[in-house]
Amino acid sequence: MLSQDLLDILVCPACRNPLRYSETAQTLTCTACRRVYPIQDDIPILLVERATIEGA
């Protein structure tokens, strides 16, 4: 589980907008560009090339 302090400072590396955390899916989703970033072993993988597009 990611701490709220960490979630408060994380932004999408592609567009700099806020990220929405899904604890069950272990992902962070950009609220603007809809990129979905995986979380592995409680480490957010904020690499644009590893992101998928929500709904694509």
Contacts in CASP RR format, 6 or more apart in sequence:
PFRMAT RR
TARGET T0000
AUTHOR 0000-0000-0000
METHOD contacts of the structure
MODEL  1
MLSQDLLDILVCPACRNPLRYSETAQTLTCTACRRVYPIQDDIPILLVER
ATIEGA
1 23 0 8 1.000
1 42 0 8 1.000
2 21 0 8 1.000
2 39 0 8 1.000
2 42 0 8 1.000
2 44 0 8 1.000
7 19 0 8 1.000
7 21 0 8 1.000
10 19 0 8 1.000
10 28 0 8 1.000
10 44 0 8 1.000
10 46 0 8 1.000
11 17 0 8 1.000
11 18 0 8 1.000
11 19 0 8 1.000
12 18 0 8 1.000
12 19 0 8 1.000
12 30 0 8 1.000
12 32 0 8 1.000
12 33 0 8 1.000
12 35 0 8 1.000
12 37 0 8 1.000
12 46 0 8 1.000
13 46 0 8 1.000
13 47 0 8 1.000
13 48 0 8 1.000
14 30 0 8 1.000
14 33 0 8 1.000
14 35 0 8 1.000
14 48 0 8 1.000
14 51 0 8 1.000
15 30 0 8 1.000
15 32 0 8 1.000
15 33 0 8 1.000
17 30 0 8 1.000
17 31 0 8 1.000
17 32 0 8 1.000
17 33 0 8 1.000
18 30 0 8 1.000
18 31 0 8 1.000
18 32 0 8 1.000
19 28 0 8 1.000
19 29 0 8 1.000
19 30 0 8 1.000
19 31 0 8 1.000
19 37 0 8 1.000
20 28 0 8 1.000
20 29 0 8 1.000
20 30 0 8 1.000
20 31 0 8 1.000
21 27 0 8 1.000
21 28 0 8 1.000
22 28 0 8 1.000
22 29 0 8 1.000
26 38 0 8 1.000
26 39 0 8 1.000
26 40 0 8 1.000
27 36 0 8 1.000
27 37 0 8 1.000
27 38 0 8 1.000
27 39 0 8 1.000
28 36 0 8 1.000
28 37 0 8 1.000
28 39 0 8 1.000
28 44 0 8 1.000
28 46 0 8 1.000
29 35 0 8 1.000
29 36 0 8 1.000
29 37 0 8 1.000
29 54 0 8 1.000
30 36 0 8 1.000
30 37 0 8 1.000
34 53 0 8 1.000
34 54 0 8 1.000
34 55 0 8 1.000
35 48 0 8 1.000
35 51 0 8 1.000
35 52 0 8 1.000
35 53 0 8 1.000
35 54 0 8 1.000
36 51 0 8 1.000
36 52 0 8 1.000
36 53 0 8 1.000
36 54 0 8 1.000
37 44 0 8 1.000
37 45 0 8 1.000
37 46 0 8 1.000
37 47 0 8 1.000
37 50 0 8 1.000
37 51 0 8 1.000
38 44 0 8 1.000
38 45 0 8 1.000
38 50 0 8 1.000
39 45 0 8 1.000
END
